[in-house]
Amino acid sequence: MNEYPVRTSELKSLQVISVSESSIIQAGDRSEVYARLQTISVQRELDNTVAGEAHFSSYPIFKRPWPFDIQEPAPLPVEVTTRNLSPCIQVCSVDIIAVSSAALILIGNGKVSRAESRIKHIRQFAAPSLSAILNSPQPPATEQ
Amino acid sequence: VQLNVTNHKLCVGKIEATGIAAAAMLQIGDTEQVTLYSMFDTPLESVVAGPLAPLGPPDETE
């Protein structure tokens, strides 16, 4: 049986509507990828010129270390030998609506893939001010 | 440790996905090492109903 050192990726159809925020779509082989995203997602009633900007340094989520790191070599070395008996990776169709926040899509072979995403989500809603509440007409007291 | 991998045919018919998000990965093929990290934080101030206070000032020590 023939052996193939590298497999070709054959992709018939790939439909993606939206790719955003440090995301990668790739067909073919690659060595290393490092996708990284930091986001402060703010939903509020005033724009930044009035209510001020948000700063990454105000929030510890952007500074705290990852719980563990597997970059260190494994205690037991593993020697991997791969034989490819088929010349290609065949894919008929891939349909995806959205890819976002450091997500990776790869049709083919990869070596080292690393993706990091840190998202801070804040919503601020305006409430009526104290003076507006005090000046508003009082509702009639209900009789017991 | 010796690990021998033999790849035969890799054929995919159809994949349908709504969303792939927050350091997620979809791969059709081989890989050696994958590291995916995601932090998502909705803090106490994530819903602030009140006079629109500015967001916290940047840390002076930075």
N, CA and C atoms of all chains as a GROMACS GRO file, in nm:
protein
  618
    1MET      N    1   0.084  -0.121   0.000
    1MET     CA    2   0.000   0.000   0.000
    1MET      C    3   0.088   0.126   0.000
    2ASN      N    4   0.047   0.224  -0.080
    2ASN     CA    5   0.125   0.347  -0.088
    2ASN      C    6   0.115   0.427   0.042
    3GLU      N    7   0.224   0.496   0.072
    3GLU     CA    8   0.221   0.587   0.186
    3GLU      C    9   0.245   0.729   0.138
    4TYR      N   10   0.181   0.823   0.200
    4TYR     CA   11   0.193   0.962   0.159
    4TYR      C   12   0.245   1.044   0.277
    5PRO      N   13   0.354   1.116   0.258
    5PRO     CA   14   0.407   1.195   0.370
    5PRO      C   15   0.314   1.310   0.408
    6VAL      N   16   0.252   1.373   0.307
    6VAL     CA   17   0.164   1.488   0.334
    6VAL      C   18   0.031   1.462   0.265
    7ARG      N   19  -0.078   1.490   0.337
    7ARG     CA   20  -0.209   1.475   0.275
    7ARG      C   21  -0.260   1.610   0.226
    8THR      N   22  -0.324   1.608   0.110
    8THR     CA   23  -0.387   1.728   0.056
    8THR      C   24  -0.529   1.739   0.114
    9SER      N   25  -0.574   1.861   0.134
    9SER     CA   26  -0.712   1.881   0.180
    9SER      C   27  -0.801   1.911   0.061
   10GLU      N   28  -0.904   1.833   0.043
   10GLU     CA   29  -1.001   1.856  -0.064
   10GLU      C   30  -1.131   1.901  -0.002
   11LEU      N   31  -1.170   2.023  -0.032
   11LEU     CA   32  -1.289   2.081   0.029
   11LEU      C   33  -1.384   2.123  -0.081
   12LYS      N   34  -1.504   2.067  -0.079
   12LYS     CA   35  -1.599   2.097  -0.185
   12LYS      C   36  -1.670   2.228  -0.157
   13SER      N   37  -1.723   2.242  -0.035
   13SER     CA   38  -1.800   2.363  -0.006
   13SER      C   39  -1.782   2.404   0.140
   14LEU      N   40  -1.753   2.533   0.160
   14LEU     CA   41  -1.742   2.587   0.296
   14LEU      C   42  -1.824   2.715   0.300
   15GLN      N   43  -1.927   2.715   0.383
   15GLN     CA   44  -2.013   2.834   0.392
   15GLN      C   45  -2.006   2.889   0.533
   16VAL      N   46  -1.954   3.011   0.545
   16VAL     CA   47  -1.947   3.077   0.675
   16VAL      C   48  -2.004   3.216   0.658
   17ILE      N   49  -2.095   3.255   0.745
   17ILE     CA   50  -2.156   3.388   0.732
   17ILE      C   51  -2.067   3.492   0.799
   18SER      N   52  -2.017   3.464   0.920
   18SER     CA   53  -1.944   3.569   0.991
   18SER      C   54  -1.820   3.512   1.059
   19VAL      N   55  -1.708   3.580   1.038
   19VAL     CA   56  -1.583   3.545   1.108
   19VAL      C   57  -1.534   3.673   1.174
   20SER      N   58  -1.513   3.671   1.306
   20SER     CA   59  -1.475   3.795   1.371
   20SER      C   60  -1.390   3.770   1.494
   21GLU      N   61  -1.326   3.874   1.544
   21GLU     CA   62  -1.256   3.876   1.672
   21GLU      C   63  -1.147   3.768   1.683
   22SER      N   64  -1.039   3.787   1.614
   22SER     CA   65  -0.921   3.698   1.621
   22SER      C   66  -0.951   3.555   1.581
   23SER      N   67  -1.049   3.532   1.495
   23SER     CA   68  -1.078   3.396   1.451
   23SER      C   69  -1.006   3.368   1.319
   24ILE      N   70  -0.977   3.242   1.297
   24ILE     CA   71  -0.903   3.203   1.177
   24ILE      C   72  -0.974   3.086   1.110
   25ILE      N   73  -0.989   3.094   0.978
   25ILE     CA   74  -1.037   2.980   0.900
   25ILE      C   75  -0.927   2.945   0.802
   26GLN      N   76  -0.887   2.821   0.799
   26GLN     CA   77  -0.780   2.783   0.709
   26GLN      C   78  -0.807   2.647   0.648
   27ALA      N   79  -0.779   2.634   0.519
   27ALA     CA   80  -0.782   2.505   0.452
   27ALA      C   81  -0.639   2.475   0.411
   28GLY      N   82  -0.585   2.361   0.452
   28GLY     CA   83  -0.446   2.327   0.425
   28GLY      C   84  -0.372   2.304   0.553
   29ASP      N   85  -0.242   2.286   0.544
   29ASP     CA   86  -0.163   2.255   0.663
   29ASP      C   87  -0.103   2.381   0.724
   30ARG      N   88  -0.070   2.371   0.851
   30ARG     CA   89  -0.002   2.483   0.916
   30ARG      C   90   0.083   2.429   1.030
   31SER      N   91   0.174   2.513   1.074
   31SER     CA   92   0.261   2.472   1.184
   31SER      C   93   0.205   2.522   1.318
   32GLU      N   94   0.213   2.652   1.339
   32GLU     CA   95   0.171   2.705   1.469
   32GLU      C   96   0.072   2.818   1.452
   33VAL      N   97  -0.017   2.830   1.548
   33VAL     CA   98  -0.108   2.944   1.548
   33VAL      C   99  -0.131   2.986   1.692
   34TYR      N  100  -0.143   3.117   1.713
   34TYR     CA  101  -0.167   3.171   1.847
   34TYR      C  102  -0.268   3.283   1.832
   35ALA      N  103  -0.394   3.251   1.855
   35ALA     CA  104  -0.501   3.350   1.844
   35ALA      C  105  -0.531   3.404   1.984
   36ARG      N  106  -0.539   3.535   1.996
   36ARG     CA  107  -0.552   3.596   2.128
   36ARG      C  108  -0.654   3.710   2.120
   37LEU      N  109  -0.741   3.716   2.221
   37LEU     CA  110  -0.844   3.820   2.220
   37LEU      C  111  -0.869   3.871   2.361
   38GLN      N  112  -0.876   4.004   2.376
   38GLN     CA  113  -0.917   4.067   2.502
   38GLN      C  114  -1.033   4.160   2.469
   39THR      N  115  -1.141   4.147   2.542
   39THR     CA  116  -1.260   4.227   2.511
   39THR      C  117  -1.322   4.283   2.637
   40ILE      N  118  -1.361   4.409   2.633
   40ILE     CA  119  -1.454   4.463   2.732
   40ILE      C  120  -1.581   4.494   2.654
   41SER      N  121  -1.685   4.421   2.686
   41SER     CA  122  -1.810   4.437   2.613
   41SER      C  123  -1.904   4.521   2.698
   42VAL      N  124  -1.929   4.643   2.657
   42VAL     CA  125  -2.009   4.736   2.738
   42VAL      C  126  -2.138   4.769   2.665
   43GLN      N  127  -2.245   4.754   2.739
   43GLN     CA  128  -2.378   4.786   2.686
   43GLN      C  129  -2.432   4.896   2.777
   44ARG      N  130  -2.451   5.016   2.728
   44ARG     CA  131  -2.504   5.121   2.814
   44ARG      C  132  -2.575   5.226   2.732
   45GLU      N  133  -2.641   5.316   2.804
   45GLU     CA  134  -2.726   5.411   2.734
   45GLU      C  135  -2.652   5.537   2.688
   46LEU      N  136  -2.531   5.557   2.742
   46LEU     CA  137  -2.455   5.675   2.700
   46LEU      C  138  -2.335   5.631   2.618
   47ASP      N  139  -2.292   5.720   2.530
   47ASP     CA  140  -2.175   5.681   2.451
   47ASP      C  141  -2.046   5.714   2.527
   48ASN      N  142  -1.933   5.669   2.474
   48ASN     CA  143  -1.805   5.682   2.544
   48ASN      C  144  -1.763   5.826   2.565
   49THR      N  145  -1.805   5.917   2.478
   49THR     CA  146  -1.764   6.057   2.493
   49THR      C  147  -1.827   6.118   2.617
   50VAL      N  148  -1.945   6.071   2.656
   50VAL     CA  149  -2.015   6.125   2.773
   50VAL      C  150  -1.978   6.045   2.898
   51ALA      N  151  -1.984   5.913   2.890
   51ALA     CA  152  -1.969   5.829   3.010
   51ALA      C  153  -1.827   5.780   3.032
   52GLY      N  154  -1.737   5.811   2.941
   52GLY     CA  155  -1.597   5.773   2.961
   52GLY      C  156  -1.565   5.636   2.901
   53GLU      N  157  -1.436   5.616   2.880
   53GLU     CA  158  -1.389   5.491   2.820
   53GLU      C  159  -1.375   5.383   2.926
   54ALA      N  160  -1.374   5.259   2.881
   54ALA     CA  161  -1.342   5.147   2.970
   54ALA      C  162  -1.194   5.114   2.950
   55HIS      N  163  -1.128   5.074   3.058
   55HIS     CA  164  -0.984   5.046   3.050
   55HIS      C  165  -0.955   4.902   3.090
   56PHE      N  166  -0.871   4.836   3.012
   56PHE     CA  167  -0.835   4.696   3.043
   56PHE      C  168  -0.771   4.686   3.182
   57SER      N  169  -0.690   4.786   3.218
   57SER     CA  170  -0.614   4.776   3.344
   57SER      C  171  -0.702   4.788   3.467
   58SER      N  172  -0.828   4.826   3.450
   58SER     CA  173  -0.918   4.836   3.567
   58SER      C  174  -0.968   4.700   3.613
   59TYR      N  175  -0.951   4.597   3.530
   59TYR     CA  176  -1.014   4.469   3.561
   59TYR      C  177  -0.910   4.358   3.570
   60PRO      N  178  -0.909   4.286   3.684
   60PRO     CA  179  -0.805   4.183   3.703
   60PRO      C  180  -0.816   4.064   3.607
   61ILE      N  181  -0.930   4.048   3.540
   61ILE     CA  182  -0.943   3.933   3.448
   61ILE      C  183  -0.836   3.938   3.338
   62PHE      N  184  -0.791   4.058   3.302
   62PHE     CA  185  -0.693   4.069   3.195
   62PHE      C  186  -0.549   4.047   3.244
   63LYS      N  187  -0.533   4.037   3.378
   63LYS     CA  188  -0.399   4.019   3.434
   63LYS      C  189  -0.380   3.881   3.495
   64ARG      N  190  -0.489   3.818   3.536
   64ARG     CA  191  -0.472   3.693   3.612
   64ARG      C  192  -0.414   3.583   3.523
   65PRO      N  193  -0.326   3.502   3.581
   65PRO     CA  194  -0.261   3.398   3.501
   65PRO      C  195  -0.358   3.285   3.468
   66TRP      N  196  -0.322   3.210   3.365
   66TRP     CA  197  -0.401   3.093   3.330
   66TRP      C  198  -0.378   2.985   3.436
   67PRO      N  199  -0.478   2.903   3.462
   67PRO     CA  200  -0.465   2.809   3.574
   67PRO      C  201  -0.347   2.713   3.561
   68PHE      N  202  -0.312   2.674   3.444
   68PHE     CA  203  -0.191   2.594   3.426
   68PHE      C  204  -0.146   2.610   3.282
   69ASP      N  205  -0.022   2.575   3.258
   69ASP     CA  206   0.035   2.594   3.126
   69ASP      C  207   0.098   2.463   3.082
   70ILE      N  208   0.060   2.415   2.965
   70ILE     CA  209   0.115   2.287   2.920
   70ILE      C  210   0.231   2.306   2.823
   71GLN      N  211   0.290   2.427   2.826
   71GLN     CA  212   0.406   2.450   2.738
   71GLN      C  213   0.527   2.369   2.784
   72GLU      N  214   0.532   2.336   2.913
   72GLU     CA  215   0.645   2.258   2.965
   72GLU      C  216   0.648   2.120   2.899
   73PRO      N  217   0.767   2.065   2.879
   73PRO     CA  218   0.773   1.932   2.818
   73PRO      C  219   0.711   1.826   2.909
   74ALA      N  220   0.649   1.729   2.847
   74ALA     CA  221   0.584   1.623   2.924
   74ALA      C  222   0.689   1.541   2.998
   75PRO      N  223   0.659   1.492   3.119
   75PRO     CA  224   0.758   1.415   3.194
   75PRO      C  225   0.802   1.288   3.121
   76LEU      N  226   0.709   1.229   3.044
   76LEU     CA  227   0.742   1.107   2.970
   76LEU      C  228   0.745   1.142   2.822
   77PRO      N  229   0.861   1.135   2.755
   77PRO     CA  230   0.864   1.170   2.613
   77PRO      C  231   0.787   1.068   2.529
   78VAL      N  232   0.705   1.120   2.437
   78VAL     CA  233   0.625   1.033   2.350
   78VAL      C  234   0.676   1.049   2.207
   79GLU      N  235   0.711   0.940   2.146
   79GLU     CA  236   0.757   0.946   2.008
   79GLU      C  237   0.643   0.900   1.918
   80VAL      N  238   0.598   0.990   1.831
   80VAL     CA  239   0.482   0.960   1.748
   80VAL      C  240   0.528   0.935   1.604
   81THR      N  241   0.486   0.825   1.548
   81THR     CA  242   0.512   0.796   1.406
   81THR      C  243   0.377   0.788   1.335
   82THR      N  244   0.359   0.870   1.232
   82THR     CA  245   0.231   0.872   1.161
   82THR      C  246   0.250   0.822   1.019
   83ARG      N  247   0.163   0.732   0.976
   83ARG     CA  248   0.163   0.684   0.838
   83ARG      C  249   0.030   0.722   0.775
   84ASN      N  250   0.036   0.785   0.657
   84ASN     CA  251  -0.088   0.821   0.586
   84ASN      C  252  -0.105   0.726   0.468
   85LEU      N  253  -0.212   0.650   0.469
   85LEU     CA  254  -0.237   0.556   0.360
   85LEU      C  255  -0.331   0.612   0.255
   86SER      N  256  -0.383   0.732   0.282
   86SER     CA  257  -0.472   0.796   0.186
   86SER      C  258  -0.412   0.931   0.148
   87PRO      N  259  -0.414   0.968   0.020
   87PRO     CA  260  -0.344   1.091  -0.022
   87PRO      C  261  -0.416   1.220   0.016
   88CYS      N  262  -0.544   1.211   0.054
   88CYS     CA  263  -0.611   1.338   0.081
   88CYS      C  264  -0.717   1.327   0.190
   89ILE      N  265  -0.746   1.444   0.247
   89ILE     CA  266  -0.856   1.460   0.342
   89ILE      C  267  -0.973   1.514   0.261
   90GLN      N  268  -1.082   1.439   0.256
   90GLN     CA  269  -1.194   1.482   0.172
   90GLN      C  270  -1.308   1.533   0.259
   91VAL      N  271  -1.352   1.652   0.226
   91VAL     CA  272  -1.463   1.712   0.300
   91VAL      C  273  -1.567   1.759   0.201
   92CYS      N  274  -1.691   1.716   0.218
   92CYS     CA  275  -1.795   1.755   0.123
   92CYS      C  276  -1.846   1.895   0.155
   93SER      N  277  -1.905   1.914   0.271
   93SER     CA  278  -1.955   2.049   0.298
   93SER      C  279  -1.949   2.082   0.446
   94VAL      N  280  -1.915   2.207   0.473
   94VAL     CA  281  -1.911   2.260   0.610
   94VAL      C  282  -1.994   2.388   0.611
   95ASP      N  283  -2.098   2.392   0.692
   95ASP     CA  284  -2.184   2.511   0.703
   95ASP      C  285  -2.176   2.564   0.845
   96ILE      N  286  -2.132   2.686   0.858
   96ILE     CA  287  -2.121   2.747   0.991
   96ILE      C  288  -2.181   2.887   0.984
   97ILE      N  289  -2.259   2.921   1.085
   97ILE     CA  290  -2.318   3.055   1.084
   97ILE      C  291  -2.216   3.158   1.134
   98ALA      N  292  -2.154   3.133   1.249
   98ALA     CA  293  -2.066   3.237   1.302
   98ALA      C  294  -1.944   3.176   1.371
   99VAL      N  295  -1.832   3.242   1.352
   99VAL     CA  296  -1.707   3.204   1.416
   99VAL      C  297  -1.654   3.330   1.484
  100SER      N  298  -1.632   3.325   1.616
  100SER     CA  299  -1.588   3.448   1.681
  100SER      C  300  -1.508   3.420   1.807
  101SER      N  301  -1.447   3.524   1.859
  101SER     CA  302  -1.372   3.521   1.985
  101SER      C  303  -1.261   3.416   1.986
  102ALA      N  304  -1.162   3.435   1.901
  102ALA     CA  305  -1.043   3.350   1.896
  102ALA      C  306  -1.077   3.203   1.871
  103ALA      N  307  -1.175   3.178   1.786
  103ALA     CA  308  -1.208   3.040   1.749
  103ALA      C  309  -1.128   3.002   1.623
  104LEU      N  310  -1.097   2.876   1.611
  104LEU     CA  311  -1.012   2.830   1.502
  104LEU      C  312  -1.084   2.723   1.422
  105ILE      N  313  -1.076   2.734   1.289
  105ILE     CA  314  -1.129   2.629   1.203
  105ILE      C  315  -1.018   2.589   1.107
  106LEU      N  316  -0.987   2.462   1.105
  106LEU     CA  317  -0.879   2.415   1.020
  106LEU      C  318  -0.922   2.288   0.949
  107ILE      N  319  -0.916   2.292   0.815
  107ILE     CA  320  -0.938   2.171   0.735
  107ILE      C  321  -0.798   2.130   0.691
  108GLY      N  322  -0.738   2.035   0.758
  108GLY     CA  323  -0.602   1.995   0.727
  108GLY      C  324  -0.525   1.966   0.854
  109ASN      N  325  -0.394   1.957   0.842
  109ASN     CA  326  -0.313   1.920   0.957
  109ASN      C  327  -0.251   2.042   1.023
  110GLY      N  328  -0.246   2.038   1.154
  110GLY     CA  329  -0.184   2.145   1.230
  110GLY      C  330  -0.086   2.086   1.328
  111LYS      N  331   0.002   2.171   1.380
  111LYS     CA  332   0.101   2.120   1.475
  111LYS      C  333   0.067   2.172   1.616
  112VAL      N  334   0.085   2.301   1.634
  112VAL     CA  335   0.059   2.358   1.766
  112VAL      C  336  -0.050   2.464   1.752
  113SER      N  337  -0.159   2.446   1.820
  113SER     CA  338  -0.268   2.544   1.816
  113SER      C  339  -0.289   2.600   1.955
  114ARG      N  340  -0.296   2.731   1.965
  114ARG     CA  341  -0.317   2.794   2.094
  114ARG      C  342  -0.414   2.910   2.074
  115ALA      N  343  -0.517   2.914   2.157
  115ALA     CA  344  -0.614   3.023   2.148
  115ALA      C  345  -0.649   3.069   2.288
  116GLU      N  346  -0.656   3.200   2.305
  116GLU     CA  347  -0.688   3.258   2.436
  116GLU      C  348  -0.793   3.365   2.419
  117SER      N  349  -0.894   3.362   2.504
  117SER     CA  350  -0.996   3.465   2.496
  117SER      C  351  -1.032   3.510   2.637
  118ARG      N  352  -1.031   3.640   2.659
  118ARG     CA  353  -1.072   3.696   2.789
  118ARG      C  354  -1.177   3.801   2.760
  119ILE      N  355  -1.296   3.781   2.815
  119ILE     CA  356  -1.408   3.872   2.785
  119ILE      C  357  -1.468   3.923   2.916
  120LYS      N  358  -1.479   4.053   2.926
  120LYS     CA  359  -1.544   4.116   3.041
  120LYS      C  360  -1.674   4.178   2.989
  121HIS      N  361  -1.782   4.145   3.055
  121HIS     CA  362  -1.913   4.186   3.005
  121HIS      C  363  -1.981   4.277   3.106
  122ILE      N  364  -2.012   4.396   3.067
  122ILE     CA  365  -2.072   4.494   3.160
  122ILE      C  366  -2.195   4.555   3.093
  123ARG      N  367  -2.302   4.563   3.171
  123ARG     CA  368  -2.420   4.633   3.122
  123ARG      C  369  -2.456   4.744   3.221
  124GLN      N  370  -2.480   4.862   3.174
  124GLN     CA  371  -2.520   4.972   3.261
  124GLN      C  372  -2.652   5.030   3.210
  125PHE      N  373  -2.750   5.033   3.299
  125PHE     CA  374  -2.878   5.089   3.261
  125PHE      C  375  -2.902   5.215   3.343
  126ALA      N  376  -2.956   5.317   3.281
  126ALA     CA  377  -2.984   5.441   3.354
  126ALA      C  378  -3.114   5.424   3.432
  127ALA      N  379  -3.116   5.467   3.558
  127ALA     CA  380  -3.238   5.470   3.637
  127ALA      C  381  -3.274   5.617   3.655
  128PRO      N  382  -3.402   5.647   3.683
  128PRO     CA  383  -3.439   5.786   3.705
  128PRO      C  384  -3.362   5.843   3.824
  129SER      N  385  -3.319   5.967   3.814
  129SER     CA  386  -3.240   6.028   3.921
  129SER      C  387  -3.327   6.051   4.044
  130LEU      N  388  -3.265   6.075   4.161
  130LEU     CA  389  -3.336   6.091   4.288
  130LEU      C  390  -3.431   6.210   4.282
  131SER      N  391  -3.387   6.322   4.223
  131SER     CA  392  -3.471   6.442   4.218
  131SER      C  393  -3.595   6.416   4.132
  132ALA      N  394  -3.578   6.337   4.027
  132ALA     CA  395  -3.692   6.306   3.941
  132ALA      C  396  -3.796   6.223   4.016
  133ILE      N  397  -3.747   6.133   4.103
  133ILE     CA  398  -3.840   6.050   4.181
  133ILE      C  399  -3.915   6.134   4.283
  134LEU      N  400  -3.841   6.228   4.352
  134LEU     CA  401  -3.902   6.311   4.457
  134LEU      C  402  -4.003   6.408   4.399
  135ASN      N  403  -3.977   6.458   4.279
  135ASN     CA  404  -4.067   6.557   4.219
  135ASN      C  405  -4.185   6.494   4.146
  136SER      N  406  -4.182   6.362   4.128
  136SER     CA  407  -4.290   6.299   4.054
  136SER      C  408  -4.416   6.295   4.140
  137PRO      N  409  -4.537   6.307   4.080
  137PRO     CA  410  -4.661   6.305   4.158
  137PRO      C  411  -4.676   6.173   4.231
  138GLN      N  412  -4.716   6.182   4.360
  138GLN     CA  413  -4.730   6.062   4.440
  138GLN      C  414  -4.855   5.985   4.397
  139PRO      N  415  -4.848   5.854   4.390
  139PRO     CA  416  -4.969   5.776   4.360
  139PRO      C  417  -5.066   5.785   4.478
  140PRO      N  418  -5.199   5.790   4.451
  140PRO     CA  419  -5.295   5.800   4.560
  140PRO      C  420  -5.284   5.679   4.655
  141ALA      N  421  -5.291   5.707   4.787
  141ALA     CA  422  -5.279   5.599   4.886
  141ALA      C  423  -5.401   5.509   4.879
  142THR      N  424  -5.376   5.381   4.876
  142THR     CA  425  -5.488   5.285   4.867
  142THR      C  426  -5.553   5.271   5.004
  143GLU      N  427  -5.687   5.266   5.008
  143GLU     CA  428  -5.758   5.253   5.136
  143GLU      C  429  -5.761   5.109   5.181
  144GLN      N  430  -5.739   5.090   5.310
  144GLN     CA  431  -5.737   4.953   5.363
  144GLN      C  432  -5.881   4.904   5.380
  145VAL      N  433   0.790   0.630   2.531
  145VAL     CA  434   0.666   0.574   2.478
  145VAL      C  435   0.666   0.588   2.327
  146GLN      N  436   0.638   0.481   2.258
  146GLN     CA  437   0.632   0.483   2.112
  146GLN      C  438   0.485   0.473   2.070
  147LEU      N  439   0.440   0.572   1.994
  147LEU     CA  440   0.300   0.573   1.948
  147LEU      C  441   0.298   0.569   1.797
  148ASN      N  442   0.239   0.463   1.741
  148ASN     CA  443   0.230   0.451   1.595
  148ASN      C  444   0.087   0.480   1.552
  149VAL      N  445   0.074   0.577   1.461
  149VAL     CA  446  -0.058   0.617   1.411
  149VAL      C  447  -0.065   0.584   1.263
  150THR      N  448  -0.170   0.514   1.223
  150THR     CA  449  -0.192   0.488   1.081
  150THR      C  450  -0.322   0.553   1.039
  151ASN      N  451  -0.311   0.650   0.948
  151ASN     CA  452  -0.430   0.720   0.900
  151ASN      C  453  -0.480   0.655   0.772
  152HIS      N  454  -0.601   0.606   0.776
  152HIS     CA  455  -0.664   0.556   0.654
  152HIS      C  456  -0.744   0.670   0.593
  153LYS      N  457  -0.855   0.640   0.531
  153LYS     CA  458  -0.933   0.745   0.467
  153LYS      C  459  -0.992   0.842   0.569
  154LEU      N  460  -0.987   0.971   0.539
  154LEU     CA  461  -1.057   1.071   0.621
  154LEU      C  462  -1.156   1.142   0.529
  155CYS      N  463  -1.283   1.103   0.539
  155CYS     CA  464  -1.388   1.160   0.453
  155CYS      C  465  -1.499   1.217   0.542
  156VAL      N  466  -1.533   1.339   0.516
  156VAL     CA  467  -1.639   1.403   0.594
  156VAL      C  468  -1.754   1.435   0.501
  157GLY      N  469  -1.875   1.396   0.537
  157GLY     CA  470  -1.991   1.426   0.455
  157GLY      C  471  -2.036   1.569   0.474
  158LYS      N  472  -2.100   1.597   0.585
  158LYS     CA  473  -2.152   1.732   0.606
  158LYS      C  474  -2.140   1.770   0.752
  159ILE      N  475  -2.093   1.891   0.777
  159ILE     CA  476  -2.087   1.944   0.913
  159ILE      C  477  -2.170   2.072   0.916
  160GLU      N  478  -2.263   2.079   1.008
  160GLU     CA  479  -2.340   2.202   1.026
  160GLU      C  480  -2.320   2.251   1.168
  161ALA      N  481  -2.279   2.376   1.183
  161ALA     CA  482  -2.260   2.431   1.317
  161ALA      C  483  -2.323   2.569   1.322
  162THR      N  484  -2.386   2.601   1.432
  162THR     CA  485  -2.444   2.735   1.448
  162THR      C  486  -2.336   2.835   1.484
  163GLY      N  487  -2.259   2.801   1.586
  163GLY     CA  488  -2.156   2.897   1.627
  163GLY      C  489  -2.036   2.827   1.686
  164ILE      N  490  -1.918   2.883   1.658
  164ILE     CA  491  -1.794   2.834   1.720
  164ILE      C  492  -1.731   2.957   1.782
  165ALA      N  493  -1.722   2.960   1.916
  165ALA     CA  494  -1.685   3.086   1.979
  165ALA      C  495  -1.600   3.064   2.102
  166ALA      N  496  -1.534   3.171   2.145
  166ALA     CA  497  -1.457   3.177   2.269
  166ALA      C  498  -1.350   3.068   2.276
  167ALA      N  499  -1.245   3.087   2.197
  167ALA     CA  500  -1.129   2.998   2.195
  167ALA      C  501  -1.168   2.853   2.172
  168ALA      N  502  -1.264   2.831   2.082
  168ALA     CA  503  -1.304   2.696   2.045
  168ALA      C  504  -1.233   2.656   1.916
  169MET      N  505  -1.239   2.530   1.882
  169MET     CA  506  -1.166   2.484   1.765
  169MET      C  507  -1.242   2.373   1.693
  170LEU      N  508  -1.248   2.382   1.561
  170LEU     CA  509  -1.303   2.276   1.476
  170LEU      C  510  -1.194   2.238   1.378
  171GLN      N  511  -1.148   2.115   1.383
  171GLN     CA  512  -1.041   2.074   1.293
  171GLN      C  513  -1.074   1.940   1.230
  172ILE      N  514  -1.049   1.930   1.100
  172ILE     CA  515  -1.059   1.803   1.030
  172ILE      C  516  -0.917   1.771   0.985
  173GLY      N  517  -0.849   1.685   1.058
  173GLY     CA  518  -0.710   1.655   1.026
  173GLY      C  519  -0.633   1.622   1.152
  174ASP      N  520  -0.501   1.614   1.138
  174ASP     CA  521  -0.416   1.576   1.251
  174ASP      C  522  -0.369   1.698   1.328
  175THR      N  523  -0.333   1.676   1.452
  175THR     CA  524  -0.273   1.783   1.532
  175THR      C  525  -0.177   1.723   1.632
  176GLU      N  526  -0.089   1.808   1.684
  176GLU     CA  527   0.006   1.760   1.785
  176GLU      C  528  -0.029   1.815   1.922
  177GLN      N  529  -0.051   1.945   1.928
  177GLN     CA  530  -0.074   2.006   2.059
  177GLN      C  531  -0.182   2.114   2.047
  178VAL      N  532  -0.275   2.110   2.138
  178VAL     CA  533  -0.384   2.210   2.136
  178VAL      C  534  -0.397   2.269   2.276
  179THR      N  535  -0.398   2.400   2.284
  179THR     CA  536  -0.420   2.469   2.412
  179THR      C  537  -0.528   2.574   2.389
  180LEU      N  538  -0.640   2.561   2.455
  180LEU     CA  539  -0.749   2.656   2.438
  180LEU      C  540  -0.789   2.710   2.574
  181TYR      N  541  -0.786   2.841   2.589
  181TYR     CA  542  -0.823   2.905   2.715
  181TYR      C  543  -0.932   3.007   2.691
  182SER      N  544  -1.028   3.012   2.780
  182SER     CA  545  -1.129   3.116   2.768
  182SER      C  546  -1.172   3.161   2.907
  183MET      N  547  -1.176   3.291   2.927
  183MET     CA  548  -1.230   3.348   3.052
  183MET      C  549  -1.344   3.440   3.013
  184PHE      N  550  -1.456   3.422   3.080
  184PHE     CA  551  -1.570   3.511   3.055
  184PHE      C  552  -1.619   3.559   3.190
  185ASP      N  553  -1.625   3.690   3.208
  185ASP     CA  554  -1.655   3.745   3.340
  185ASP      C  555  -1.771   3.843   3.330
  186THR      N  556  -1.878   3.812   3.402
  186THR     CA  557  -1.985   3.912   3.420
  186THR      C  558  -1.981   3.950   3.568
  187PRO      N  559  -1.922   4.061   3.600
  187PRO     CA  560  -1.897   4.095   3.740
  187PRO      C  561  -2.020   4.150   3.811
  188LEU      N  562  -2.001   4.189   3.936
  188LEU     CA  563  -2.110   4.249   4.014
  188LEU      C  564  -2.168   4.368   3.941
  189GLU      N  565  -2.079   4.447   3.882
  189GLU     CA  566  -2.128   4.567   3.813
  189GLU      C  567  -2.177   4.536   3.672
  190SER      N  568  -2.199   4.406   3.643
  190SER     CA  569  -2.242   4.371   3.508
  190SER      C  570  -2.380   4.425   3.478
  191VAL      N  571  -2.465   4.433   3.581
  191VAL     CA  572  -2.592   4.502   3.561
  191VAL      C  573  -2.596   4.616   3.662
  192VAL      N  574  -2.580   4.736   3.613
  192VAL     CA  575  -2.582   4.853   3.700
  192VAL      C  576  -2.707   4.932   3.664
  193ALA      N  577  -2.806   4.932   3.754
  193ALA     CA  578  -2.924   5.014   3.732
  193ALA      C  579  -2.911   5.132   3.826
  194GLY      N  580  -2.883   5.246   3.774
  194GLY     CA  581  -2.865   5.363   3.857
  194GLY      C  582  -2.809   5.474   3.772
  195PRO      N  583  -2.777   5.586   3.838
  195PRO     CA  584  -2.717   5.695   3.760
  195PRO      C  585  -2.592   5.640   3.691
  196LEU      N  586  -2.571   5.683   3.569
  196LEU     CA  587  -2.464   5.623   3.490
  196LEU      C  588  -2.328   5.661   3.546
  197ALA      N  589  -2.275   5.576   3.630
  197ALA     CA  590  -2.142   5.599   3.684
  197ALA      C  591  -2.039   5.566   3.577
  198PRO      N  592  -1.929   5.639   3.575
  198PRO     CA  593  -1.826   5.600   3.477
  198PRO      C  594  -1.766   5.467   3.516
  199LEU      N  595  -1.711   5.398   3.419
  199LEU     CA  596  -1.644   5.271   3.448
  199LEU      C  597  -1.516   5.302   3.525
  200GLY      N  598  -1.464   5.203   3.596
  200GLY     CA  599  -1.349   5.223   3.683
  200GLY      C  600  -1.231   5.288   3.612
  201PRO      N  601  -1.156   5.373   3.684
  201PRO     CA  602  -1.041   5.437   3.622
  201PRO      C  603  -0.930   5.336   3.601
  202PRO      N  604  -0.839   5.364   3.509
  202PRO     CA  605  -0.728   5.270   3.487
  202PRO      C  606  -0.640   5.261   3.610
  203ASP      N  607  -0.584   5.144   3.632
  203ASP     CA  608  -0.499   5.120   3.748
  203ASP      C  609  -0.372   5.203   3.736
  204GLU      N  610  -0.341   5.283   3.840
  204GLU     CA  611  -0.225   5.372   3.834
  204GLU      C  612  -0.093   5.296   3.836
  205THR      N  613  -0.094   5.174   3.892
  205THR     CA  614   0.031   5.100   3.904
  205THR      C  615   0.077   5.044   3.771
  206GLU      N  616  -0.013   5.040   3.673
  206GLU     CA  617   0.025   4.980   3.543
  206GLU      C  618   0.124   5.069   3.470
   0.00000   0.00000   0.00000
